[in-house]
């Protein structure tokens, strides 16, 4: 039986104006998993994420961290936020101190850690995201990709067990995307569970073990990338594009070639084409 790290049980949330943002969302995230939550704008992804560490209280249902229900009391929420760290889509929502060093120090200092431990965490976190040497820079003078990495460092410094990232590669160039993916993969190798939301099909294709599709506040599908990306009806409904490899395999199948449309990676796709053209 896999260790459940984070679970939502019939989680629903309604805004003050009566808009229902989440409807009976049930998801399980196991320890060490790399999860992507996909869906169009307005599907409820950011609202869902804000429930994961108690930033938002559900209208009904609840969230459990390691089998314990989130309780909305100050000390309990502090414990939850040590375990679950959130990196917002826009680093400007997160970076507010005059220097990078002070920004990364904010979380550990709030935990009441000793000065030496805070210093150690700043150093280690900035090293992990490739931002050593930027300690005294002003965050708002950095590039978008650098700001994103500093925001991630600020969460790493809290030593969470689960990291939640809302659109972690939005607005980044391909090199910036690769850098963020490398950071997340390395953190995952060290045992951290990672949950991202993204519109970037190709990036999710590279990254995620399991995908949940959120549409209109409801989870309409879950599965691995092969199951999700080969389901053209589902992608159409959720306003998501299929990866380019899936599109190629579907076209070949429509043209009478015997190929497996569930293959996803470039190497698998090439193999399928070679196999089909030999037969």
C-alpha positions in Angstrom: 0.0 0.0 0.0 1.5 3.3 -1.1 2.0 6.0 1.6 -0.6 8.7 1.0 1.1 12.1 1.5 -1.8 14.4 0.8 -5.4 13.7 0.1 -8.6 15.7 -0.5 -11.9 14.3 0.5 -15.0 15.6 -1.2 -13.3 19.0 -1.2 -15.7 21.8 -2.3 -15.3 25.6 -2.3 -17.8 28.3 -3.0 -16.8 32.0 -3.3 -18.8 34.7 -1.5 -20.7 35.6 -4.7 -22.0 32.0 -4.9 -19.5 30.8 -7.6 -18.7 27.2 -7.0 -14.9 26.9 -7.7 -14.4 23.3 -6.6 -16.9 20.5 -6.5 -16.3 17.3 -4.6 -12.6 17.0 -5.5 -11.0 13.7 -4.4 -7.3 13.3 -5.1 -4.5 11.2 -3.6 -0.9 12.2 -3.8 1.5 9.4 -2.6 4.9 10.0 -1.1 7.6 10.7 -3.7 5.2 11.2 -6.6 5.5 13.8 -9.3 1.9 15.0 -10.0 0.5 17.4 -12.6 -2.9 19.0 -12.4 -4.0 20.2 -15.8 -7.0 22.2 -17.0 -8.0 25.4 -18.7 -7.9 28.8 -17.1 -10.7 29.1 -14.6 -10.8 25.4 -13.9 -10.0 25.9 -10.2 -6.3 24.9 -10.1 -5.0 27.9 -8.1 -8.0 27.6 -5.7 -7.3 23.9 -5.2 -3.6 24.6 -4.5 -4.5 27.2 -1.9 -6.3 24.5 0.1 -3.3 22.2 0.1 -1.5 24.1 2.9 -4.5 25.8 4.6 -4.4 29.2 2.8 -8.1 28.6 2.0 -10.6 26.8 4.2 -13.0 24.5 2.3 -16.7 25.2 2.2 -17.2 21.4 2.7 -15.0 18.4 2.7 -11.4 18.6 3.9 -7.7 18.0 3.2 -5.5 15.5 5.0 -1.7 15.6 5.3 -0.4 12.1 6.1 -3.8 11.1 7.3 -4.3 14.1 9.5 -7.1 16.6 8.7 -6.0 20.2 8.4 -7.2 22.1 11.4 -7.7 25.9 11.0 -5.8 27.1 14.1 -2.6 29.1 14.0 -0.2 26.5 15.5 -1.7 23.7 13.4 -1.5 25.7 10.2 2.2 26.5 10.9 2.9 22.7 11.2 1.1 22.1 7.9 3.0 24.9 6.1 6.3 23.3 7.3 5.3 20.2 5.5 3.6 21.7 2.4 5.3 24.6 0.6 3.6 26.6 -2.2 5.4 28.4 -5.0 3.0 30.9 -6.6 2.7 31.4 -10.4 4.0 35.0 -10.2 7.2 35.3 -8.2 6.2 38.9 -7.4 3.4 37.5 -5.1 6.2 35.8 -3.1 9.3 38.0 -3.3 9.1 41.1 -1.2 12.3 41.6 0.8 15.1 44.0 -0.4 17.6 41.3 -1.0 17.5 37.6 -2.2 19.1 36.5 1.0 16.5 38.2 3.2 13.7 36.7 1.0 15.0 33.1 1.4 15.6 33.7 5.1 12.0 34.7 5.8 10.5 31.2 6.1 13.2 29.7 8.3 13.2 32.7 10.5 9.4 32.4 10.9 10.0 28.8 12.1 12.0 30.3 14.9 15.3 28.7 13.9 18.7 29.7 15.2 20.8 32.2 13.2 23.4 29.6 12.1 20.7 27.2 10.9 19.0 30.0 8.9 22.3 30.9 7.3 23.0 27.2 6.4 19.5 26.9 4.8 19.9 30.0 2.8 23.3 28.8 1.4 22.0 25.3 0.7 18.7 26.4 -0.9 20.4 28.9 -3.2 23.0 26.3 -4.2 20.2 23.9 -5.1 18.6 26.3 -7.5 21.8 27.6 -9.0 21.5 31.1 -7.5 24.6 31.2 -5.2 26.3 34.6 -5.5 23.0 36.5 -5.8 22.5 36.9 -2.0 22.7 40.7 -2.0 20.9 41.3 -5.3 17.4 42.9 -5.3 14.9 40.2 -6.4 13.0 42.6 -8.6 16.1 43.3 -10.7 16.4 39.6 -11.6 15.1 37.9 -14.8 11.8 36.0 -14.6 13.6 32.7 -14.5 15.9 33.8 -11.7 13.0 35.2 -9.7 11.2 31.8 -10.1 14.3 30.0 -8.8 14.6 32.4 -5.8 10.9 31.8 -5.0 11.6 28.0 -5.1 14.7 28.5 -2.9 12.5 30.3 -0.3 10.3 27.3 -0.1 13.2 24.8 -0.1 14.6 26.6 2.9 11.5 25.6 4.9 12.4 22.0 4.1 8.9 20.9 3.2 8.0 17.3 2.3 5.6 18.3 -0.4 6.2 21.2 -2.8 3.2 22.7 -4.8 4.0 24.9 -7.8 1.4 26.8 -9.7 2.5 27.1 -13.4 6.2 26.8 -12.5 7.4 27.3 -16.1 5.0 30.1 -17.2 6.7 32.9 -19.0 10.1 31.1 -19.1 12.3 30.5 -22.1 13.3 26.9 -22.9 16.5 27.1 -20.9 14.6 28.5 -17.9 12.1 25.6 -18.2 14.9 23.1 -18.3 16.5 24.6 -15.2 13.3 24.6 -13.2 12.6 21.0 -14.3 16.1 19.9 -13.2 15.6 21.5 -9.8 12.2 19.7 -9.3 13.6 16.3 -10.5 16.5 16.6 -8.1 14.2 17.5 -5.2 12.0 14.6 -6.1 15.1 12.2 -6.1 15.7 13.3 -2.5 12.2 12.2 -1.6 10.1 15.3 -2.0 6.6 14.9 -3.4 6.1 17.5 -6.2 2.7 18.8 -7.5 2.6 21.2 -10.4 -0.2 22.8 -12.4 0.6 23.6 -16.0 -0.7 24.2 -19.5 2.6 23.1 -21.0 1.8 19.7 -22.3 5.3 18.9 -23.5 6.7 19.8 -20.1 4.1 17.7 -18.2 4.9 14.9 -20.6 8.5 15.0 -19.5 7.8 15.5 -15.8 4.7 13.9 -14.4 4.1 10.3 -13.1 0.4 10.9 -12.7 -2.0 13.6 -14.1 -5.3 14.9 -12.8 -7.5 16.8 -15.2 -9.5 19.5 -13.5 -12.4 21.1 -15.5 -15.0 23.4 -14.2 -14.0 22.7 -10.6 -14.2 18.9 -11.0 -11.7 16.2 -11.5 -12.8 14.7 -14.8 -10.0 12.2 -15.3 -6.8 10.9 -13.7 -4.1 8.5 -14.9 -0.6 8.3 -16.3 0.5 10.4 -19.2 -0.2 7.6 -21.7 -3.8 7.3 -20.6 -4.4 11.0 -20.4 -2.7 12.2 -23.6 -3.9 9.5 -25.8 -7.6 10.3 -25.0 -8.4 12.9 -27.6 -12.0 13.4 -26.5 -10.8 14.2 -23.0 -8.2 16.7 -24.2 -10.8 18.4 -26.4 -13.2 18.7 -23.5 -10.6 20.1 -21.2 -9.3 22.5 -23.8 -5.8 20.9 -23.8 -3.7 20.1 -26.8 -2.2 16.6 -27.3 1.6 16.3 -27.3 3.0 16.6 -30.8 4.1 12.9 -30.7 0.5 11.9 -30.0 -0.8 14.0 -32.9 1.8 12.3 -35.3 0.8 8.8 -34.2 -3.0 9.6 -34.6 -2.3 10.9 -38.1 -0.4 7.8 -39.0 -3.2 5.6 -37.7 -5.8 7.5 -39.7 -3.6 6.8 -42.7 -3.8 3.1 -42.1 -0.5 2.5 -40.3 -0.7 0.1 -37.3 0.8 2.2 -34.5 0.1 2.4 -30.8 -1.3 5.9 -30.1 -0.6 5.6 -26.3 3.2 6.0 -27.0 4.4 9.4 -25.8 8.1 10.0 -25.8 10.0 10.9 -29.0 12.0 7.7 -28.9 8.9 5.5 -28.5 7.2 7.4 -31.4 10.2 6.9 -33.7 10.2 3.2 -32.7 6.5 2.9 -33.6 7.0 4.6 -37.0 9.9 2.3 -37.8 8.0 -0.8 -36.8 4.9 0.2 -38.8 6.8 1.1 -41.9 8.7 -2.1 -41.9 5.6 -4.3 -41.7 
